[in-house]
Each structure stands twice: as structure tokens, then as C-alpha cells.
Amino acid sequence: MAWIILAVLALGVLFVIGIYNSLVRLRVQSENAWSDIDVQLKRRHDLVPNLVETVKGYAGHEKQTLEAVIEARNRAISATTPSTKAEAEGILAQSLKSLFALAESYPQLRAVESFSQLQSSLSQIEEAVQNARRYYNAVVRDLNTKIQEFPSNLIANFFNFKLREFFELPNTAERTVPQVNFGQTR
């Protein structure tokens, strides 16, 4: 009888360890995925001043638009949580759209190779952000599900695992990558 009790206790301990380890693994994956998003957003933030300087050379008198882009970039850099970062990144995306719309008014700017390269780099970074965000949200979904499911919720509550926020843009209008085609007239 003592062996049976010991075996049941051992299985119970192994069960708790297994669930705890899976929660830790998901938490670490979500932190790593958030780090990937952060890296891509930093690449984007580093690109913005170059874009502004390039446009400033041709459209320096459009000071309000250029300042709005820099202000949005600074706000995005200082945001920390997924929800505040998502909101700030949405504002930055809108200001970049304004910058590209402004650039369309200047044919000599559209012909500048460095501007085209910067615009292409931004599109690549936007795609990388989207992929990183998709992965992060999938890992957060798995972690949050595990935290809320029975019996893993008992272990998650005991060890103080917290639900994580998803990284989502505030509205669907901001979910699209800015697309600007300088090669064709409409």
C-alpha cells in the first residue's frame, strides 16, 4: 500500500513539474518573441530619421509633416507595453503614410535612389514586424490558454504566472503596410 501511495505522489509531482515546465517554456518563448518584435521596431525607428532627412532635402518647407513623423517615432520608441507600443506604432505608420504622400508631390525626390532604397527597406521591415507580431501573438495565445485551462490554471495561479497582452494595431485602417509606387503615374 505504501508503494502505491508513493507512486501516486511521485506521479503527481511529475505532473506538476511537467505543467510548470511547459508554462515556463511558453513564458520564455513569449519574451523571446517580444524581443524579436522589439528588434524589428528598432530597425524601423532607425530608418525613420534617414527618410525624414532625405525628404527634408527636397521638401524642407513641409516642416509640420516632418516634425509629426519624428514626434511619432519618439513616442513609439518610448512605449513599453504591447498595447502602448501598438498604439504608438499605429500613429507612426499613419505619419509615414503622410510622409510618402508628401513625397509623391516632389518628382525629383521620387527619382532619388536613396529614397527608393529607404522606402524598400521600410517595406521589408514592415513585413518582418508583421511576421514577428504573428509569431508573438501565437505564443501568447498558447501561454494564455495554458494559464486558463484546468488543471494547469491551478499550477499557474500557485506560481503566479500572468496573462500576457497581444500585440495588435488599434484599428484595421492601420493594419496595412504603406504602399507607395513611385514608378507609375495614376
N, C-alpha and C positions, 0 to 999 in steps of 0.2 A: 504494500500500500504506500509506503514512504517513497518508493521508486516512482510510482505513478504521480504522486504529488510533486516530486522533484522534476519529473519530466514535463508536467503541465506548467510548472513555474518557469522552467527553462524555455519552453516554447513561448510562453507569454513574454518573457524578457527578450527573446529573439524577435518576436513580433513587434514589440515596442521599438527595439533598436532598428529594425528594418524600416518602419514608418518614419522614425526620426531621421534616419539617414536619407531617405527619399525626400523629406521636407528640406533638409539641409542642401541636398544636391539641387533641388529646384530653386531654392533661395540664391545659391551661388550662381546658377545659370542666369537667373533674372538680373542679378547685379552685373554679371559679365555682359549680358545683352544690353543693359542700360549704358554700360561703358562704351559699347560699340556705337550706340546712338550718339553718345556724347562726342566721340571722336569724329564722327561724320559731321555733326553740327559745328564742331570747332573748325573743321576744314571749310565748311560753308562760311562761317563767320570770318575766317582769314581771307577768303576770296572777296568778300563784300567791299573792303576798302580799295582794293585794286580796281574793281568795277566802277566805284564812285570816282576814283581819280581819273580813270580813262574817260568817263563821261564828262567830268569836270573840264577836261582839256578842250572839249568841243561844245559843251553846253554849260559853262560856268555860271551863266546868269540864271540858271534854274536852281538857285540855291535852296529853296524850300523843299523841293523833291529830294535833293541830295542830302540835306540835313535830316529829313524824315527817314531815309534809309539808314543812315548812321545811328540815329536815335533808336530805331527798331533793332538794329544789330546789337547795340549796347544793352538794350532791355533783354534780348534773347540770351546774351552772354551771362547776365546776372541772374536769370531764372534758375531755380534749383529743382523743384519738384516736377514730376511728369506733367501735371496739369498746368502749372505756370509756364513751364518750358513750351508746352504745346500751344498755349495762347500766344506767347511771345513769338514763337516761330511762325504762327499764322499771320501775325502782324508784319513780320519781316518778309514773308512771302508776298503779301499784298504790296508792300513798299517796293520790293524788287520788280513786281509787275509794273508799277508806276514808272520805275526807272527804265525798264525796257520799252515801255510805251513812249516815254520821252525820247529815248534813243532812236526810235523809228522816225522822229521828226528831223533827224540830222543824218542825211545820206553820207556825208563824209565820215561820220562815226561808224556807220554800218560797214563801211569799206575797210576799216582798220582791223588788221589781222589779230592784234592782241585782244581787241574787244570780242571778236568772234571766238577766240580761244577761251577767254574768260567765260563767255556765255555757254560754250560747250562744256567746260569744266563744271559750271554750276548745274547744268542738266545731269551730268554724271553723278555729282554729289547728291542731288535730289533723289536720284534713283537709289543710290546707296543708303540714304536716310530712310527711304520707303522700305527697302528690304530689311534694314536693321530694326525698324519700328515693327514690321510684321513679325519678325522673329521674337523680339522682346514681348510683344503682346501675346504671342502663343505661349511663351514660357510663363508669363504672368497668369494667363488663363489656367494653365496646368497647376501652378502653385496655388492660386486662389481656390481652385476646385478641390485640391487635396486638403487644404486647410479647412474647408467647409464640409467635406464628406465624413460620414461616420465609418469607422471608428477613428480615422486619422485626425478628426477635429478634436478629439479628447487629448491626444498627444500634442497637437499644435497649440491648443489652449494652455496646456500644462507648461510647455516650453516657450510660451509667449511668441509664437510665430504670428506675424501680422499680414493682412491682405496688402497687396501692392496695387498701385494705381496703373491703369493702362495709359499708354501714350497715344492720344488721339487729338487730331486737329479739331478746333471748336466747331466749324461748320463745313458743309460739303463744298461750298464755293472755294474754300482754301485748300481742298484736298488735291487739286490738280497741280501738276508741275507747270511753272510758267513756260509757255511755248512761244517763242518769237522766231519768225522766219525772216531773215534779212535778205535772203536771196531772191525773193519773188515779190512783185508788186501785186496788189489786190485790185 
